[in-house]
Amino acid sequence: MDTKIKEYIIHSLAQGKSKEEMYTYLLNQNYTVDAIQANFYLVTSEKDKEDTHKRTIRIILTIAAILVG
């Protein structure tokens, strides 16, 4: 995967840019739709893994608090 696309997507998501804005900019930079989609999927799947991990920890801590109480 192209690290420039990945870094741009991560930075843009942090700034709150829409998916359309990102695609428009990257297409104007002569990247293909397939390359953009692959990197977008990679970035969003990494974020989903982080969210799942945080959610799992929260559930474990809640159950532990209930058992201690």
Helices and strands as residue ranges (DSSP letters): H 3-15, H 19-28, H 33-68
